């Protein structure tokens, strides 16, 4: 009998979904005898394969949000931590200074903290980015392997699924290359899902699912929080269907404790949202980044660029709907009868995949959640795990001509759809069709000759080969790469060495050349943090500060319109007789020459041009700032003597003999600030561009400004309660297990004695 048939015949389907393995041999090696060994191998293969895209563009994994937002902020956080500080709020970061309210950076996540410290030592920014991304590609591969095993896949096919999922189209070309927060959430959810189901069905320690849930929540991605809730609910339903009622209570307890860890991460944003642009409470559908269901019919067509409205065109420029080359072509060869009696045992995967399917095709914005294509990878995770589980029953090769015909039809239809989207790519599409057909043939032959390992080997080799083909086709000259990515931090520091104090750039990204950007002459978003310009007034912000960005005509990544320069040097308001630049304590202005030509640039009194090159005109103040600390203006009759800062707090000393009036502080009036005058609290008031405006009564001697992140105390208390609770629950688990083991040991000798008698 062929090896494949022997393996299929010896397959078993126990409660845990275990599947056939080779008969034990006399000499067994330690390595690869445990699932976690195989999981490590899966992660290692995925990590090595992840190098391939970088061969075609060294800045892959360092595009878009990773380049302009995440990596610079993480490096900056690492530098601050190494200096003994952990900034939740940076007044000098202005619109992007409320770091904790931004949520998405995951600053409370221990893995992110360690990575931040490490990458703060990198000078090669592209390499720093890859250092982070490869960890989560490996974690995702490991988690997928373990999840597939828990649902009943055998090891070789679970390995193939684990290697494939990080290189599915959306995960690779969107999450890994551009949106690291999404990749992190996806990876953490995968291992959390595995740990929760393992805990529910095997009564293992509750600490692991709690820890992974904590890491998922603190990653700061709201889709991760949704995933935690969905996984817990689905596993609970599966337990009820299996009538494992006693296991429900532990799941509820662990879920509640994980939920407590979310308070610290997510509460600061809604408590600060009154001044931000993140106040959406509507449901709408503009079809932006919203896939259609026909995309699923081509999930194994590696050349398919789906119809989806995106940042550049109504058709995507990458294969975002691709899953894996083997999923659809192998369907005709699978034995679905093996599933017949196991639906209740694996019902949670149906729930999770089904709900994510519905969410993937939901309206393009539901409250604060937008761009539903973000969820297609969760659907694909469920699909590929199910394929691995079904394939573990073996391939059916009877009536092979009919099965081959269906396979050719599936791939032919996918290729036709790819051609209909991009008719100019016919040769490439035919080539990928031919390669996939060859891989399918090799997979069937590998199964017949070498069994599961032969099949899995072809799956893995095919995944890596397809990755290479897609990298060659879609990465060079990709529109996402835009004008390039600054790579050398030292080059950026040299280009901005003349900047001092609060610095604002007046520029438009559409007018920046690649060389100007990569050499650091104009830097948008958080990229300026890589140049160690910490007091940038145009940092990246996903929440923004409405009054401020409206006053300066500024978008989320710090670019402005020409009017911003004019507004800076106008009188701030009717009662404040200095310019907005004075109120904001601006000390350096860098003006893009293609936005405002030098002959059209009016230099305000008290300012001078200190440097100029082919890209920008740099202006700075002639004289030092007139007030100490962050005091930027005081009305007549108020004398400011001194200012002492302690972190974000500030104590301002007044003369004590002044008249009633007002003063402004060059810091945005974020919720969380407390202003007291001679110990009497004042209502937090916004002045021009959203700065703090203080009413000073006659004879006042001091003004104190303090900042406490909204919800921080509650979040820390919830975090402490969660960790205290899980430690107690873990101790209870082990004590109870120990007692049960002892009672069973006491019963055995008695039973043996009775049998002997």
C-alpha positions in Angstrom: 0.0 0.0 0.0 1.4 3.5 -0.8 2.6 5.6 2.1 -0.1 8.2 1.6 -2.9 5.6 1.9 -1.3 4.1 5.0 -1.2 7.5 6.7 -4.8 8.3 5.8 -5.9 4.9 7.0 -4.3 5.3 10.4 -5.7 8.7 11.0 -7.7 9.1 14.2 -10.2 11.8 15.2 -10.2 12.1 19.0 -11.7 14.8 21.0 -8.7 17.0 20.6 -8.7 16.5 16.9 -5.4 14.7 16.8 -4.5 13.2 13.4 -2.3 10.5 12.1 1.4 10.5 12.5 3.9 8.0 11.4 4.1 4.8 13.4 6.7 5.1 16.2 10.1 3.9 15.5 12.7 2.5 17.8 15.0 5.4 17.9 13.3 8.8 18.4 15.1 12.1 18.3 14.1 14.7 20.9 13.8 17.6 18.3 10.6 17.7 16.3 8.8 15.4 18.8 6.8 18.2 20.3 4.4 20.7 18.7 6.4 23.7 19.9 9.5 22.3 18.2 7.6 22.2 14.9 6.2 25.7 15.7 9.7 27.1 16.1 10.7 25.5 12.7 7.6 27.1 11.1 8.5 30.5 12.5 12.1 30.1 11.4 11.1 29.2 7.8 8.7 32.2 7.7 11.4 34.5 9.1 13.9 33.4 6.5 11.4 33.7 3.7 10.6 37.2 4.8 14.0 38.3 3.5 12.8 37.8 -0.1 10.8 41.0 -0.5 13.8 43.1 0.8 15.9 41.6 -2.1 13.7 43.6 -4.5 13.5 46.8 -2.3 15.5 47.2 0.8 12.9 49.5 2.3 10.1 47.0 2.1 8.6 46.7 5.6 9.5 50.4 5.9 6.7 52.1 3.9 3.8 54.4 4.7 2.7 54.4 8.3 5.7 52.4 9.5 8.0 54.9 8.0 6.1 58.2 8.8 4.6 57.2 12.1 5.4 54.1 14.0 9.2 53.5 13.8 10.2 57.1 14.5 8.0 57.3 17.5 9.2 53.9 18.8 12.8 55.0 18.4 12.1 58.2 20.2 10.4 56.3 23.0 13.4 54.0 23.2 15.7 57.0 23.5 13.5 58.5 26.3 13.4 55.2 28.2 17.2 54.9 28.0 17.3 58.4 29.5 15.1 57.4 32.4 11.8 58.8 31.1 8.6 57.2 30.0 6.6 59.9 28.2 2.9 59.7 28.1 2.5 63.3 27.0 5.1 65.6 25.4 3.9 69.2 25.2 6.7 69.9 22.6 5.2 67.3 20.4 2.1 69.5 19.9 -0.5 67.8 17.8 1.3 64.5 18.1 2.4 64.9 21.7 -0.4 63.1 23.4 1.2 59.7 22.9 -0.9 57.7 25.2 -4.2 59.0 23.7 -2.9 58.0 20.2 -3.3 54.4 21.5 -2.0 52.7 18.4 1.7 52.8 19.3 1.1 50.3 22.1 3.4 52.0 24.5 2.3 49.8 27.4 3.1 46.6 25.6 6.3 45.0 27.1 7.4 43.6 23.7 7.0 47.1 22.1 8.9 48.7 25.0 11.9 46.3 24.6 11.8 46.7 20.8 11.8 50.5 21.2 14.9 50.4 23.3 16.7 48.1 20.9 15.8 50.0 17.7 16.7 53.3 19.3 20.3 52.2 18.8 19.8 51.5 15.0 21.1 54.1 12.6 19.8 52.1 9.6 16.1 52.8 9.8 15.0 50.3 7.3 16.9 47.5 9.1 15.3 48.7 12.4 11.9 48.4 10.8 12.6 44.9 9.6 13.9 43.9 13.0 10.5 44.5 14.4 8.4 43.1 11.6 10.2 39.8 11.3 9.4 39.1 14.9 5.7 39.3 14.2 5.9 37.4 10.9 7.5 34.6 12.9 5.0 34.9 15.8 2.1 34.7 13.3 3.5 31.6 11.6 4.1 30.0 15.0 0.6 30.9 16.2 -1.0 29.6 13.0 0.8 26.3 13.3 -0.3 25.8 17.0 -3.9 26.8 16.1 -4.1 24.4 13.3 -2.7 21.6 15.5 -5.3 22.4 18.2 -8.1 22.1 15.7 -6.8 18.7 14.4 -4.3 19.3 11.6 -1.3 17.1 11.5 2.1 18.7 11.9 3.4 18.9 8.3 0.2 20.5 7.1 0.0 22.8 10.1 3.5 23.9 9.2 2.5 24.6 5.6 -0.4 26.7 6.8 1.8 28.6 9.2 4.4 29.5 6.6 1.7 30.6 4.1 -0.4 33.0 6.2 2.2 35.7 6.8 2.6 36.0 3.0 -1.0 36.3 2.1 -1.6 39.4 0.1 -3.1 41.8 2.5 -1.0 40.7 5.4 2.3 41.1 3.5 1.6 44.1 1.3 -0.4 46.1 3.7 0.2 45.1 7.3 3.8 44.0 7.2 5.0 46.6 4.7 2.9 49.5 5.9 0.7 49.1 8.9 2.6 47.3 11.7 -0.1 47.8 14.3 -2.4 45.6 12.3 0.2 42.9 11.9 1.0 42.9 15.6 -2.7 42.6 16.5 -3.2 39.8 14.0 -0.2 37.9 15.3 -1.2 38.3 19.0 -4.8 37.4 18.3 -3.6 34.2 16.6 -1.6 32.9 19.5 -4.3 34.2 22.0 -6.9 32.2 20.1 -4.8 29.0 20.3 -4.1 29.5 24.0 -7.7 30.2 24.9 -9.0 27.1 23.1 -6.2 25.0 24.6 -7.0 26.3 28.1 -10.7 25.6 27.6 -10.3 22.0 26.4 -7.3 20.8 28.3 -7.6 22.6 31.7 -4.0 24.0 31.5 -2.8 27.0 33.4 -4.9 30.2 33.0 -1.8 32.4 33.0 -0.8 31.8 29.3 -4.1 32.9 27.8 -4.2 35.9 30.2 -0.6 36.9 29.3 -1.3 36.6 25.6 -4.6 38.5 26.0 -2.7 41.2 27.9 -0.2 41.5 25.1 -3.0 41.7 22.5 -4.8 44.4 24.4 -1.7 46.5 25.1 -0.6 46.3 21.4 -3.1 49.2 21.1 -4.9 48.1 17.9 -8.7 48.2 18.4 -9.1 45.3 16.0 -7.1 43.2 18.5 -9.5 44.1 21.2 -12.4 43.0 19.0 -10.6 39.8 18.3 -10.2 39.0 22.0 -13.9 39.4 22.7 -14.8 37.3 19.6 -12.4 34.5 20.5 -13.6 34.3 24.0 -17.3 34.3 23.0 -16.7 31.7 20.2 -14.8 29.3 22.5 -17.5 29.7 25.1 -20.2 28.7 22.6 -18.1 25.7 21.6 -17.9 24.5 25.2 -21.6 24.8 25.6 -22.2 22.7 22.5 -19.8 20.1 23.9 -21.7 20.4 27.2 -18.5 21.2 29.1 -20.3 23.5 31.4 -17.7 23.6 34.2 -15.1 25.0 31.8 -17.2 28.1 31.1 -16.6 29.8 34.4 -12.8 29.7 34.1 -13.1 31.2 30.5 -15.3 34.0 31.9 -12.9 34.7 34.6 -9.9 34.9 32.3 -11.8 37.0 29.8 -12.8 39.5 32.6 -9.2 39.8 33.7 -8.0 40.4 30.2 -10.7 43.0 29.8 -9.4 44.9 32.8 -6.0 45.3 31.1 -7.7 47.2 28.3 -8.7 50.1 30.5 -5.2 51.6 30.7 -4.7 51.4 27.0 -8.1 52.5 25.5 -9.7 54.8 28.0 -7.4 57.9 27.5 -8.6 58.3 23.9 -12.4 58.7 24.5 -11.6 60.8 27.6 -9.6 63.1 25.4 -11.7 63.0 22.2 -13.6 66.3 22.8 -10.7 68.2 21.3 -9.7 65.7 18.6 -11.0 64.9 15.1 -11.8 61.3 16.3 -15.4 61.9 17.1 -17.1 59.8 14.4 -20.4 58.2 15.4 -21.7 57.4 12.0 -22.1 54.4 9.8 -21.5 55.0 6.1 -20.2 53.2 3.0 -18.1 55.1 0.5 -16.6 51.7 -0.7 -13.1 52.8 0.3 -10.9 49.8 1.0 -14.0 47.7 1.1 -13.5 44.4 -0.8 -16.3 42.6 -2.8 -17.1 39.0 -2.4 -15.8 38.1 -5.8 -12.3 38.6 -4.4 -12.6 35.4 -2.4 -13.0 33.4 -5.6 -9.5 34.4 -6.6 -7.7 33.9 -3.3 -5.3 31.4 -4.9 -4.5 33.6 -7.9 -1.2 35.2 -7.2 -1.4 37.7 -10.0 -4.9 39.0 -9.1 -5.1 42.7 -8.3 -8.7 43.1 -7.0 -11.2 45.8 -7.7 -11.1 47.9 -4.5 -11.1 51.6 -4.1 -7.8 52.6 -2.6 -5.4 55.5 -2.2 -4.4 55.5 -5.9 -7.0 53.9 -8.1 -10.2 51.8 -8.1 -8.1 48.7 -8.7 -5.5 47.7 -6.1 -1.8 47.7 -7.2 -1.0 44.6 -5.1 -2.6 41.2 -4.8 -4.5 42.1 -1.5 -7.1 39.4 -1.9 -4.5 36.6 -2.3 -4.3 33.9 0.4 -2.2 30.9 -0.7 -1.6 29.2 -4.0 -2.9 25.8 -2.8 -6.2 26.6 -1.0 -8.7 26.6 -3.9 -6.8 24.3 -6.3 -6.7 21.5 -3.7 -10.3 21.7 -2.7 -11.4 19.1 -5.3 -8.9 16.7 -3.8 -9.9 17.0 -0.2 -12.0 14.4 1.8 -14.7 16.6 3.4 -16.4 13.5 4.9 -13.8 13.5 7.6 -15.5 16.6 8.9 -18.9 15.0 9.2 -18.8 14.1 12.9 -16.6 16.9 14.2 -18.6 20.1 13.7 -19.4 20.6 17.3 -15.8 20.0 18.4 -14.5 22.7 16.2 -17.5 25.0 16.1 -15.6 28.0 17.4 -13.6 28.3 14.2 -16.9 28.5 12.2 -18.1 31.3 14.5 -14.9 33.4 14.3 -14.4 32.9 10.6 -18.1 33.6 9.9 -18.3 36.8 11.9 -15.1 38.1 10.4 -16.5 37.3 7.0 -19.5 39.4 7.7 -17.4 42.3 9.0 -15.1 42.1 6.0 -18.0 42.9 3.8 -19.6 45.5 6.1 -19.9 49.2 5.3 -16.6 51.0 4.9 -17.0 52.9 8.2 -18.8 51.7 11.3 -18.3 54.3 14.0 -14.5 54.5 14.6 -13.8 51.4 12.6 -13.1 51.9 8.9 -11.6 50.1 5.9 -13.1 46.6 6.3 -10.4 45.0 4.2 -8.3 45.1 7.4 -10.3 42.0 8.5 -9.9 39.8 5.5 -6.8 38.3 6.9 -8.8 37.0 9.9 -11.1 35.3 7.5 -8.2 33.8 5.7 -6.7 32.5 9.0 -9.8 30.5 9.6 -9.9 29.3 6.0 -6.3 28.1 5.9 -6.6 26.3 9.3 -9.8 24.5 8.1 -8.0 23.5 4.9 -5.1 22.1 6.9 -7.5 20.2 9.1 -9.4 18.7 6.2 -6.3 17.9 4.3 -5.0 16.0 7.3 -7.5 13.3 6.3 -5.5 12.8 3.1 -6.1 13.7 -0.5 -8.5 11.7 -2.6 -7.0 10.7 -5.9 -9.8 8.6 -7.3 -11.5 10.1 -10.4 -8.5 12.2 -10.8 -9.4 13.5 -14.2 -12.6 15.1 -12.8 -10.7 16.6 -9.9 -8.0 17.9 -12.2 -10.6 19.5 -14.5 -12.2 21.3 -11.5 -8.7 22.5 -10.4 -7.9 23.8 -13.9 -11.3 25.5 -14.0 -10.7 27.2 -10.7 -7.3 28.5 -11.6 -8.4 29.4 -15.1 -11.3 31.5 -13.8 -8.9 33.2 -11.4 -6.5 34.0 -14.2 -9.4 35.3 -16.3 -10.4 37.6 -13.5 -6.9 38.8 -13.0 -6.7 39.6 -16.8 -10.0 41.4 -16.7 -8.7 43.7 -14.0 -5.4 44.4 -15.7 -5.5 43.3 -19.4 -2.0 44.5 -19.9 -0.6 41.8 -17.7 -1.5 38.8 -19.8 1.9 37.2 -20.1 2.6 37.4 -16.4 -0.8 36.0 -15.6 -0.4 33.1 -17.9 3.0 32.4 -16.4 1.7 32.3 -12.8 -1.2 30.1 -13.9 1.4 27.6 -15.4 3.5 27.7 -12.2 0.5 27.1 -10.0 -0.7 24.1 -12.1 2.8 22.6 -11.9 2.7 23.1 -8.1 -0.7 21.4 -7.9 0.6 18.4 -9.9 3.7 18.2 -7.7 1.5 18.4 -4.5 -0.6 15.4 -5.6 2.5 13.4 -6.6 4.2 14.4 -3.4 1.2 13.1 -1.5 1.1 9.8 -3.3 4.8 9.2 -3.0 5.8 10.7 0.4 2.5 11.2 2.2 1.8 14.3 4.3 5.4 15.4 4.4 5.7 15.3 0.7 2.5 17.3 0.3 3.5 19.8 2.9 7.0 20.2 1.4 5.5 21.2 -2.0 3.1 23.6 -0.2 6.0 25.3 1.5 8.2 25.4 -1.5 5.3 26.7 -3.6 4.6 29.4 -1.0 8.2 30.6 -1.1 8.3 30.5 -4.9 5.1 32.4 -5.2 6.4 35.0 -2.7 9.4 35.4 -5.0 7.3 35.9 -8.1 5.0 38.4 -6.4 8.0 40.3 -4.9 9.5 40.6 -8.4 6.2 41.8 -9.9 4.7 44.1 -7.3 7.5 45.5 -5.1 9.8 47.4 -7.5 8.4 50.9 -8.3 5.3 50.3 -6.1 3.2 53.4 -5.6 3.2 52.7 -1.9 6.9 53.4 -1.7 6.1 56.9 -2.9 9.0 59.3 -2.9 11.2 56.9 -0.9 12.0 56.3 2.7 14.8 58.0 4.6 17.2 55.3 5.8 20.2 56.9 7.5 19.4 58.7 10.7 22.8 60.4 10.7 21.9 62.0 7.3 18.7 63.3 8.8 20.4 64.9 11.7 22.9 66.6 9.5 20.1 68.0 7.3 18.3 69.5 10.3 21.2 70.6 12.4 20.2 74.2 12.2 16.8 73.7 13.6 16.2 74.9 17.2 13.3 75.2 19.5 9.7 74.7 18.3 10.0 74.0 14.6 7.4 74.1 12.0 7.7 73.1 8.3 5.6 74.7 5.7 5.4 72.2 2.9 3.3 69.9 0.7 4.3 66.3 0.2 3.1 66.4 -3.4 5.9 68.9 -4.1 8.7 67.0 -2.4 11.2 65.0 -4.5 12.5 61.7 -3.4 16.0 63.1 -2.9 14.7 66.0 -0.7 12.9 63.6 1.5 15.4 60.9 1.9 18.2 63.4 2.6 16.1 65.0 5.3 15.6 68.5 3.9 11.9 68.2 4.4 10.4 65.5 6.6 6.8 64.8 7.1 5.0 62.9 10.0 7.1 61.6 12.8 10.1 61.1 10.5 11.6 64.3 11.9 12.0 62.5 15.2 14.6 60.3 13.5 16.5 63.6 13.1 16.3 64.2 16.9 14.1 67.3 16.3 11.8 66.5 19.2 9.9 69.9 19.3 8.3 69.4 15.9 5.0 71.2 15.5 3.9 68.9 12.7 4.2 65.4 14.1 2.1 62.6 12.8 -1.2 62.2 14.6 -4.1 59.9 14.2 -6.3 62.0 16.5 -5.1 65.5 15.9 -6.2 68.6 17.9 -9.0 70.3 16.0 -8.4 73.9 16.9 -4.6 73.7 16.3 -4.8 71.9 12.9 -7.5 74.3 11.7 -5.5 77.3 12.6 -2.4 76.0 10.8 -4.2 74.4 7.8 -2.4 71.1 8.9 -3.2 67.5 8.1 -2.5 64.3 10.0 1.1 64.1 8.9 2.1 67.7 9.4 1.9 69.1 5.9 0.4 72.5 5.5 -1.0 74.8 2.9 0.8 78.1 2.0 -1.7 80.0 4.1 -0.2 78.6 7.3 2.9 80.8 6.8 0.7 83.9 6.5 -1.3 82.9 9.6 1.8 82.4 11.7 2.7 86.1 11.4 -0.7 87.6 11.8 -1.9 88.9 15.2 -3.1 85.9 17.2 -6.5 87.4 18.2 -8.3 90.6 18.9 -7.1 90.7 22.6 -3.7 89.1 22.1 -1.5 91.7 20.4 1.3 89.4 19.3 1.6 87.0 16.4 0.5 83.4 16.4 4.1 82.4 16.0 4.8 84.2 19.3 1.9 82.5 21.1 3.2 79.2 19.9 6.8 80.0 20.8 7.9 79.1 17.2 11.7 79.5 16.9 12.3 77.9 13.5 10.3 77.9 10.3 11.3 75.8 7.3 9.5 76.9 4.1 9.4 74.7 1.0 10.5 76.7 -2.0 8.2 75.0 -4.4 5.3 75.9 -2.2 6.3 79.5 -1.5 8.9 80.9 -3.8 11.7 83.0 -2.1 10.7 86.1 -4.0 7.1 85.8 -2.6 8.3 85.1 1.0 7.7 88.0 3.3 10.0 88.0 6.3 8.3 89.2 9.4 9.9 91.8 11.7 12.1 90.1 14.3 12.9 87.2 12.0 15.7 86.5 9.6 16.6 83.9 6.9 19.4 81.9 8.5 19.9 79.2 5.8 18.7 78.5 2.3 19.2 75.6 -0.2 17.5 74.5 -3.4 14.7 73.0 -1.3 13.9 75.2 1.6 14.2 78.6 3.2 14.9 78.5 7.0 13.9 81.4 9.2 14.6 81.9 12.9 14.0 84.6 15.5 16.5 87.4 15.9 16.0 87.5 19.7 15.4 85.0 22.4 11.9 84.2 23.6 10.6 87.0 25.9 9.1 84.8 28.6 10.5 81.9 30.7 9.2 78.4 30.4 6.1 77.9 28.2 4.7 81.3 29.0 4.3 82.9 25.5 2.3 86.1 26.2 1.1 88.1 29.1 -1.3 91.0 29.0 -0.2 94.4 30.2 0.1 94.7 33.9 1.2 91.0 34.4 4.9 90.5 35.2 6.3 87.0 34.9 9.4 86.5 37.0 10.3 82.8 36.6 9.2 79.4 35.5 10.3 76.0 36.8 9.4 72.9 34.9 9.3 69.4 36.3 8.4 67.0 33.4 5.1 68.1 32.1 4.3 70.2 35.2 5.2 73.9 35.4 5.3 76.4 38.3 5.2 80.0 37.1 6.1 82.8 39.5 4.4 86.2 39.0 5.4 89.5 40.6 2.3 89.7 42.8 1.6 93.4 42.2 0.1 93.1 38.8 -3.4 93.9 37.5 -5.9 91.4 36.3 -5.3 90.0 32.9 -4.5 86.9 30.9 -1.5 84.9 29.8 -1.0 82.1 27.3 1.1 78.9 27.6 2.7 77.4 24.5 1.1 74.0 25.1 -2.1 72.6 23.7 -5.1 72.5 26.1 -5.4 68.7 26.2 -7.9 67.2 28.6 -5.9 66.2 31.7 -4.3 69.6 32.3 -5.1 71.3 35.6 -4.4 75.0 35.9 -4.4 76.7 39.4 -3.8 80.3 40.2 -2.5 80.8 43.8 -4.0 77.4 44.5 -7.4 78.1 43.1 -8.3 75.8 40.2 -9.4 77.3 36.9 -11.4 75.9 34.1 -9.2 74.7 31.2 -9.6 77.3 28.4 -8.3 77.3 24.9 -6.6 80.3 23.4 -5.5 80.9 19.8 -4.7 77.6 18.0 -5.8 75.7 21.1 -3.1 76.8 23.5 -3.8 77.1 27.2 -5.3 80.5 28.1 -5.1 81.5 31.8 -7.2 84.2 33.6 -4.9 85.9 36.1 -6.6 87.9 38.9 -5.0 91.1 40.3 -2.2 90.4 42.7 -1.7 86.8 41.7 1.7 85.4 42.6 1.8 82.0 41.0 0.3 79.8 38.3 0.7 76.0 38.4 0.1 73.7 35.5 0.0 69.9 35.9 -1.0 67.1 33.6 -2.4 63.7 34.4 -3.5 61.4 31.6 -7.3 61.1 31.7 -8.2 57.6 33.0 -4.6 56.8 34.0 -5.4 56.2 37.7 -8.3 54.0 36.8 -6.3 52.2 34.2 -3.4 51.5 36.6 -5.9 50.3 39.2 -7.6 48.0 36.7 -4.2 46.7 35.5 -3.1 46.0 39.1 -6.4 44.2 39.8 -6.0 42.1 36.6 -2.5 40.9 37.5 -3.4 40.3 41.1 -6.5 38.4 40.0 -4.6 36.2 37.5 -1.9 35.3 40.1 -4.6 34.2 42.6 -6.4 32.3 39.9 -3.2 30.6 38.7 -2.3 29.6 42.3 -5.8 28.2 42.8 -5.5 26.2 39.6 -2.2 24.5 40.6 -3.4 23.9 44.2 -6.6 22.3 43.0 -4.7 20.2 40.4 -2.2 19.1 43.1 -5.0 18.0 45.4 -6.7 16.1 42.7 -3.5 14.3 41.8 -2.9 13.4 45.4 -6.4 12.1 45.8 -6.1 9.9 42.7 -2.8 8.6 44.0 -4.4 7.6 47.3 -7.2 5.8 45.5 -4.9 3.6 43.3 -3.3 1.4 46.1 -6.7 0.7 47.6 -8.1 -0.4 44.2 -5.0 -2.5 43.6 -5.5 -4.2 47.0 -9.1 -5.1 46.2 -8.1 -6.5 42.9 -5.5 -8.7 44.5 -7.9 -10.0 47.1 
